[in-house]
C-alpha cells in the first residue's frame, strides 16, 4: 500500500470491519476493498434486473444484418 488517507467512521463500524478483517485473515484495506467491489456488483445486478425501456427493446430487436 503506497499511499494512504484517513476516513472518519463510527467506532461501531470500525469495530465491525476490524472483526470482519480478522475473521477473513486480511487487512482492513482488503476487507473494505472487497466490500466496495461487492456493492458495485450489487448495483450492476440491480441494473441488469431492471425492465428494459421501449428504446432498449427496439434496439435489441433491430435487424443487424
N, C-alpha and C positions, 0 to 999 in steps of 0.2 A: 504494500500500500504506500504509494509515493507521496500523495498529498492528502491531507485530511481537513475537516472542518467540524464545527460543533453545531448540533441542533438541540433545541430545547424540547424535552418531552417530560411528561409527568413521571414521578418516582414509580408509580404503579406500572406504567408502560415500560420503563427501564428495567424494573424487576422482572416483568414478564418476558421481555426479549432476552435478557441475560439468562433466565432459566431455560428458555427455549434453545438458545445457542448452546448452552451446556449440555442439554439433553441430546442435541444433534452432533455434539463434538465438533463445533465450528465456531468461528469468531462471530461477534455481534455484527460486524460488517457483512459477513457472508449470509447471516440469517436475514438481515434487513434487505440485502440484495435479492435473496430468494423470495422474500415477501413482496417486494416491488414487482418482480417478474410474475409472480402468481396473480397479483392484482391486474397487471397488464393483460395477462392471458384470460382472466375472467372477463375483462372488458371486451376483449376480442370475441370471446364466446357469446357474450350477450348480443353483440352486434351481428354475429352470424345467425343467431336465433331469431332476430327481428324479421318481421314480414317484409317482403320486397315491395318497393314502391312500384307504381304503374310504369314509370320510366325505366326502372331496373328490369322489370319483367319484359318490357318491349325490347330493351337492348339485348337481353339474353335470348329472346325468341327471334331476333333478327337473323336473316339468312346471311351467312358469312362467305358464301361461295360465289 
